[in-house]
Amino acid sequence: MPVAAEATPSIEDPTLPIKVRLESDDAGELVAIKMNDRPIASFDELRLQVIGIVGGDAGPGSSAEDTECEIDADYQLRYDN
C-alpha cells in the first residue's frame, strides 16, 4: 500500500495569516497593495481575494473566525475614512 504524501501548507490555507502590505509615495498617497507578496489592483480585488480564501460564511464556526490578517502599512500612508 503506498504511503500518503505529507500535506504541504499552501498560500491559500486559511489557517495561515493573510499578509496585506500598503505602500505609499512620499506624499502619503497609496501606490501599491500586496497580499502575501502578490500585487493587488484595488481594495475591491483585495476583498474578493480574501473572500476566496476564507469563504463567504461569517460567524462562529466559519473559517473566517480562525483566519488572521496582518496589515503592514507605510508609516507616511495617509488614511482617509
SULNORQUI-V350825 format. One record per residue. BURIAL is + if it has 24 or more other C-alpha atoms within 12 Angstrom, else -. D_LAST is the distance of its C-alpha to the last C-alpha in Angstrom with 2 decimals. Layout:
burial->BURIAL d_last->D_LAST
burial->BURIAL d_last->D_LAST
This chain:
burial->- d_last->58.81
burial->- d_last->55.97
burial->- d_last->53.54
burial->- d_last->49.95
burial->- d_last->47.53
burial->- d_last->45.00
burial->- d_last->41.46
burial->- d_last->39.16
burial->- d_last->35.45
burial->- d_last->33.45
burial->- d_last->29.97
burial->- d_last->29.17
burial->- d_last->30.48
burial->+ d_last->27.89
burial->- d_last->29.32
burial->- d_last->28.17
burial->+ d_last->24.72
burial->+ d_last->22.33
burial->+ d_last->21.25
burial->+ d_last->18.12
burial->+ d_last->18.05
burial->+ d_last->15.27
burial->+ d_last->17.12
burial->- d_last->16.30
burial->- d_last->18.69
burial->- d_last->19.88
burial->- d_last->17.37
burial->- d_last->14.43
burial->- d_last->13.68
burial->+ d_last->13.52
burial->- d_last->17.14
burial->+ d_last->17.98
burial->+ d_last->17.12
burial->+ d_last->20.07
burial->+ d_last->21.03
burial->+ d_last->24.26
burial->- d_last->25.03
burial->- d_last->24.89
burial->- d_last->22.82
burial->- d_last->20.23
burial->- d_last->19.47
burial->- d_last->16.00
burial->- d_last->13.49
burial->- d_last->15.69
burial->- d_last->18.69
burial->+ d_last->17.31
burial->- d_last->16.79
burial->- d_last->20.32
burial->+ d_last->21.81
burial->+ d_last->20.64
burial->- d_last->22.00
burial->- d_last->25.11
burial->+ d_last->25.66
burial->+ d_last->25.05
burial->- d_last->25.94
burial->- d_last->24.51
burial->- d_last->25.88
burial->- d_last->23.86
burial->- d_last->25.17
burial->- d_last->28.23
burial->- d_last->30.51
burial->- d_last->28.19
burial->- d_last->27.70
burial->+ d_last->23.94
burial->- d_last->24.94
burial->- d_last->26.65
burial->+ d_last->24.38
burial->- d_last->22.39
burial->- d_last->19.49
burial->- d_last->19.32
burial->- d_last->16.31
burial->- d_last->17.50
burial->+ d_last->15.13
burial->- d_last->16.70
burial->- d_last->16.62
burial->- d_last->15.65
burial->- d_last->12.67
burial->- d_last->9.86
burial->- d_last->6.43
burial->- d_last->3.75
burial->- d_last->0.00
